Amino acid sequence: MTSTEAAPPIPGTGVDRVDGRLKVTGAAHYPSDFRLPDMAHAALVRSTIAAGTIARLDAARAAAMPGVLAVITHQNADRLRKARRNLIFPPPPPPLQDAKISYHGQYVAMVVAETRQQAAAAARLIEVTYDRAEPVLTPEDPAAKPRSNPYFIDMKRGNPKAAMAAAAVTMEGTFTTPAQTHNPLGPFTTMAHWDGDTLTVYDSTQNPFHVRAVLAASFGLAEEKVRVLSPYVGGGFGAGLRSWPHSILAALAARTVARPVQLSLTRPEMFTGIGRRPSTVQHVKIAATRDGKLVAIDHESTSTASMGSDSPYPVTHGTTAAYACPNVAARDKRVRLNIPPIAHMRAPGEAEGNFALESLLDELSYELGMDPVELRLRNYAEVHPQTGLPWSSKALRECYQVGAERFGWARREPAAGAMRDGRWLVGYGMAGVTYSHYQAKCQARATIRRDGTAHVASGATDIGTGTYTVMTQLAAEVLGLTVDRVTFELGDTRLPRAPQAGGSGLTAALGSAVHNTCVALVQRFLALVSDDPGSPLQGCAIEDIVASDGRLARGDDASRGESYAEILERHGLDELTADGDSAPSRAETGVLVGSLVVSRMGRFGRKLVGASHATVPAGAFGARFAEVRVDPDLGVLRIARIVSVTDGGRVLNNKLARSQIIGGTIGGIGMAMFEETISDPGSGRVANATLGDYLLAVNADVPDIDVDFVGEPDPDNPIGVKGIGEVGLAGVAAAIANGVYHATGRRIRSLPITIDQLL
Ligand code: MOS
């Protein structure tokens, strides 16, 4: 059985990106592409110490440079207000307000000039001297104090300690994962423009309404006075979920010089200015019976956070949902350091936690002499193990089965070091994934015009995932229009309110809103003809009709119907519009703190995040299989192939869904082998802040990736989807590390896996 046979019929499978042509022809405008008349440019100066204060700042030479319009520092910047606390996406402290420095790379000055080059040249002439304090840069520093995470995300069930003491087999290990940088290709840019006390910004963001709230608060404006536009975003990976100081600074610059100002971050600035994946140190203990039944898991992680603004980053939470184990403790600590702010990064927490747990399970499989897939099946969580509630849907077993079959797992020799291909040691490794999504409230608007076209809109963003395309498909499906007759508009806070493109939850949230809105629009048409004797649809309810070819017809007699255009014309209308929304998911095991608070804190937590529903365990699932090759003399690791099978619920667009999983897998290869944001131990300066020095998986590192989907449409939302934006990354690092052990007998517990570890 392959999933293609098992999957339900999918309208619009493989539809090309509706924005593809615009993107390849340059007609899609990213924030850095917008130009306004009289637009000036800003450039930033960053701190060269990680802790201390500015002792002296001399901007005289910079101010005298050609083209310079203003130099803004903490000495002359307008006072900015602190934005309101946001639990999930904490806003930055207002920039350039005092002389205090808490990380290397913090902005200390901004130059506004006629051209970008003039601004950058003048910025270099600003002289700053510092009173340097001793920075705390690593969790090992005695001055670093790990503390409990303040976000109520620790979980416990049963009595892990007692179960551990009585168990036949126990394993433990310490695993580390490094800081990483998102590195979207598009430079994060804010273009700001004031008209009186109305602020318009074009911004690289995954979260326009959040940026609007932060800008409004910073400048003491009502939110309606701020408009955030982000029709195209050149990648995000989580870097665009929070709001960042440069966006506030662009608006400040524009107000100061009373002209539109564009502020585009340089690549090195992208390493300090828009968040990073925190590093983690994780201690995991597991206990099992000799026949492979897990009896206890204890998972503790300490992840890094900045001094100035923290963000919830749950690493161990996924461990509580992954297996049917009666005694589990999961604790997240964090340690504040003099490092740039952290941010969620694709599969935040889950990617790191999964690496530790799935690696240790692999160790257990060797200890027990049991096949790694079999070990996971023996501990299959038929119900959500923390709550005992049934999953909304779960096809993880099929992920293992289909993945093992496609991979040829049966050919694996059980012993480590037993498989060779010439000089290469060959290893087969695998990992399982339980991944939760977070679905927030969402609104949309849909209009059908007399020319038979539809316009559907919501203020979400498409960060390259295909939101424009699948929303167009969903609207076309409900309205009975071809895809080319539907336009989907997004990326503007004047449109109906949408949540962030993140937490693997936007397709579910926005898709459900689009679905509900289009249903409401069809109902408006039916209401219009309900007492219209001229209509063959008179008196029909929505259940009685079908929509196709721009026409509503009776389900029992397709010849009796009429087109949207005919209805509008007869009623003297140019168009008909409906507003609609979707409720937050009932999903309980979300990776983002909102749903974690819900699960941990019951009704109070629910109130805190605005969720009112009873909770249902929901999520995507996956199995990852990797074949690796290791050269025993040179320590070179190559990935030969990866099979990635995902239960993502209903797949709306096979082409885009595959792309999401392939992209996630490549991120997982990067995590396993390459990506690490390295800081100079003395100064805290990011030492590899270029795309030449920060290693990403490139084409030569990426093998054949075989992607498949299993599972059923999920009943948790009307369109049947689960989030698949992040699940593809999770499990890949563990599958590779487990493959490396199988090839070499060497257990690598510290990412990335580098040559020196394999020699
Ligand atoms: Mo994702 S880290 O929720 O953009």
Boltz pocket constraint, residues with backbone or C-beta under 6 A from the ligand:
constraints:
  - pocket:
      binder: B
      contacts: [[A, 206], [A, 236], [A, 237], [A, 238], [A, 239], [A, 241], [A, 344], [A, 345], [A, 346], [A, 347], [A, 348], [A, 501], [A, 502], [A, 503], [A, 504], [A, 726]]
      max_distance: 6.0
